[in-house]
């Protein structure tokens, strides 16, 4: 198993966060934060709240461990070993479909980095584990016309993209574990994208599809003003 050690990332110069886009909901979030839910487990509350919150308000609420629960839709189906599939297609010679068992059987890489969100929160030294995206791309056989990779998710709404060069980095994973545990549904499991050198919005949750394209297709948040290249300050943009 390959391991990459922690790399500190500065938050200066971060793009405007989702919180600014949802600023009008701030008063409501404050009211919720003071509610009796504080007496119960936050994880359970956030999971339940996401089922009725299509606004993303739950993304403003605290979460044990420093992370935030965020969804752009009102409800996300649960997937597990019995029904999860990841497809790879587009400009490839060998389209593929992987089950969760298939992905777990492949060589695993562990990357430890700081996670930074545009909303201003961060979680230092966070381990993610999984299969290098480059391994899956090689398995599928990228055609010469392929220049970028587009990601779709089983929430039915979220999308992201990387250039092919970015996608082939050793610190870009099809992640199966976070903090050395299987990724929970609330954190985008059972499989999510993890792009270590970029802001966390690039690490698409609930990953279900990978398509090689001839150009970068802006993702959900890029269409709403976010940077297409979400590099963290100080990130090595030319790392292998």
C-alpha positions in Angstrom: 0.0 0.0 0.0 1.4 3.4 -1.0 1.4 6.1 1.6 1.7 9.9 1.2 2.4 11.9 4.3 0.5 15.0 5.5 1.0 18.2 3.5 -0.1 21.5 5.1 -2.3 23.7 3.0 -3.1 27.4 3.6 -6.7 28.6 3.5 -5.8 32.1 2.2 -7.2 32.9 -1.2 -10.0 30.4 -1.0 -12.9 30.9 -3.4 -16.2 32.2 -2.0 -17.8 29.4 0.0 -21.3 27.9 -0.2 -22.1 29.7 3.0 -22.0 33.0 1.2 -24.4 31.7 -1.4 -26.7 30.5 1.4 -26.3 33.6 3.5 -30.0 34.4 3.5 -30.5 31.2 5.5 -28.1 32.2 8.2 -30.8 33.1 10.7 -32.5 29.8 10.2 -29.3 28.0 10.7 -28.6 29.8 14.0 -32.1 28.8 15.2 -31.5 25.2 14.4 -28.1 25.2 16.0 -29.8 26.3 19.3 -32.5 23.6 19.1 -32.8 20.6 21.3 -31.0 18.5 18.7 -27.9 19.6 20.5 -28.8 17.1 23.2 -28.7 14.2 20.7 -26.2 12.8 18.2 -25.4 15.3 15.5 -24.6 12.6 13.0 -28.2 11.2 13.2 -29.7 14.6 13.0 -27.7 15.7 10.0 -28.6 12.5 8.1 -32.3 13.0 8.8 -32.2 16.7 8.1 -30.6 16.1 4.7 -33.7 14.1 3.6 -35.9 17.1 3.7 -33.4 19.9 3.0 -32.8 20.6 -0.6 -31.3 24.0 0.2 -28.0 22.7 1.6 -28.8 24.3 5.0 -27.5 21.3 6.8 -24.1 22.1 5.3 -23.9 25.0 7.8 -24.3 22.9 10.9 -21.5 21.5 13.0 -20.5 17.8 12.7 -18.4 15.8 15.1 -14.9 15.4 13.7 -14.9 18.7 12.0 -16.6 17.8 8.7 -19.9 19.1 7.5 -22.8 17.2 5.9 -23.8 18.8 2.6 -26.1 17.7 -0.2 -27.5 19.7 -3.1 -30.6 17.5 -3.2 -33.3 16.6 -0.7 -32.6 12.9 -0.6 -29.8 10.6 -1.7 -30.3 6.8 -2.1 -28.2 4.5 0.0 -25.8 2.1 -1.8 -23.8 -0.8 -0.4 -22.2 -4.1 -1.4 -25.5 -5.4 -2.8 -26.2 -2.7 -5.3 -23.2 -0.3 -5.8 -21.7 0.0 -9.2 -19.1 2.4 -10.7 -19.0 2.7 -14.5 -16.2 4.0 -16.7 -16.9 5.0 -20.2 -16.6 7.8 -22.8 -13.4 8.0 -24.8 -12.0 4.6 -23.6 -11.3 1.4 -25.4 -12.7 -0.9 -22.7 -15.7 0.5 -20.8 -15.9 -1.0 -17.3 -18.3 -1.6 -14.5 -16.9 -2.2 -11.0 -18.7 -3.5 -7.9 -17.6 -2.5 -4.4 -15.9 -5.9 -4.1 -14.0 -5.3 -7.3 -12.7 -2.0 -6.0 -11.7 -3.4 -2.6 -9.7 -6.2 -4.3 -7.5 -3.7 -6.2 -4.2 -2.3 -4.9 -5.0 0.4 -2.3 -3.3 3.7 -1.7 -3.4 5.7 1.5 -3.1 9.5 1.2 -2.9 11.7 4.4 -3.6 15.4 3.8 -5.5 18.4 5.2 -9.1 18.7 4.0 -10.2 22.3 3.3 -13.6 23.5 2.3 -14.5 26.9 0.7 -16.9 27.4 3.7 -13.8 27.9 5.8 -13.6 24.7 7.8 -10.7 22.3 7.7 -9.8 18.9 9.1 -6.0 18.4 9.4 -4.1 15.2 8.6 -7.1 13.2 7.3 -6.3 9.8 5.8 -8.2 8.6 2.7 -7.7 5.2 1.2 -8.7 3.7 -2.1 -7.8 2.9 -5.7 -5.8 5.5 -7.7 -7.9 6.9 -10.4 -5.0 6.5 -12.8 -5.2 2.7 -12.3 -8.9 2.6 -13.4 -8.1 4.9 -16.4 -5.3 2.6 -17.5 -7.6 -0.4 -17.0 -10.1 1.2 -19.3 -7.6 2.4 -21.9 -7.9 6.1 -22.5 -8.1 7.0 -26.2 -5.8 9.6 -27.7 -8.6 12.1 -28.0 -9.3 12.0 -24.3 -8.3 15.2 -22.5 -10.4 15.3 -19.3 -12.5 13.2 -16.9 -16.1 13.9 -15.9 -17.6 12.5 -12.7 -21.3 11.9 -12.0 -22.9 10.8 -8.7 -25.9 8.7 -7.6 -27.5 11.7 -6.0 -28.6 12.4 -9.5 -27.4 16.0 -9.6 -23.7 16.5 -8.6 -21.0 16.5 -11.2 -17.3 17.4 -11.3 -14.4 17.3 -13.8 -10.6 17.1 -13.9 -8.1 17.4 -16.7 -6.6 14.1 -17.6 -3.2 15.2 -16.2 -4.8 16.1 -12.9 -6.8 12.8 -12.8 -3.6 10.8 -13.2 -1.9 12.2 -10.1 -0.9 9.8 -7.5 -3.0 11.7 -4.8 -6.3 11.5 -6.7 -8.2 8.5 -5.4 -11.4 6.6 -5.9 -11.8 6.5 -2.1 -13.3 3.7 -0.1 -12.1 4.7 3.4 -11.8 8.0 5.3 -10.0 8.2 8.6 -9.2 4.5 8.1 -12.9 3.5 8.2 -15.3 2.7 5.4 -16.8 5.9 4.1 -20.3 6.4 5.5 -23.3 7.5 3.4 -23.2 10.9 5.1 -19.7 11.4 3.9 -20.3 10.3 0.3 -20.0 6.5 0.7 -19.6 3.9 -0.1 -17.3 5.4 -2.8 -16.3 9.0 -3.4 -13.7 10.9 -5.3 -10.8 12.3 -3.4 -8.7 15.1 -5.0 -6.0 15.8 -2.3 -4.5 19.0 -3.7 -7.8 20.8 -4.3 -10.6 22.2 -2.3 -13.1 19.6 -1.0 -15.8 20.5 -3.5 -13.7 18.8 -6.2 -13.9 15.5 -4.2 -17.4 14.4 -5.4 -19.5 12.3 -3.0 -21.6 9.3 -3.9 -19.5 8.6 -7.0 -21.2 6.5 -9.7 -19.8 7.4 -13.1 -16.5 8.3 -14.7 -16.4 9.5 -18.3 -13.4 10.4 -20.3 -14.1 13.5 -22.5 -12.3 15.6 -25.1 -12.5 18.7 -22.9 -13.2 19.8 -19.3 -16.9 20.0 -18.6 -17.5 22.4 -15.7 -19.1 20.7 -12.7 -22.1 21.7 -10.5 -20.3 24.4 -8.5 -18.2 25.6 -11.4 -21.4 26.4 -13.2 -22.2 28.6 -10.3 -19.0 30.6 -10.2 -16.4 28.3 -8.5 -13.0 27.9 -10.0 -12.7 25.0 -12.4 -9.2 24.3 -11.0 -9.7 24.3 -7.3 -6.1 24.2 -6.3 -5.2 24.7 -2.6 -2.7 27.4 -1.9 0.8 25.9 -1.9 -0.3 22.8 -3.7 2.3 21.2 -6.1 0.4 21.4 -9.3 2.9 19.3 -11.2 3.3 16.4 -8.8 3.3 12.9 -10.4 
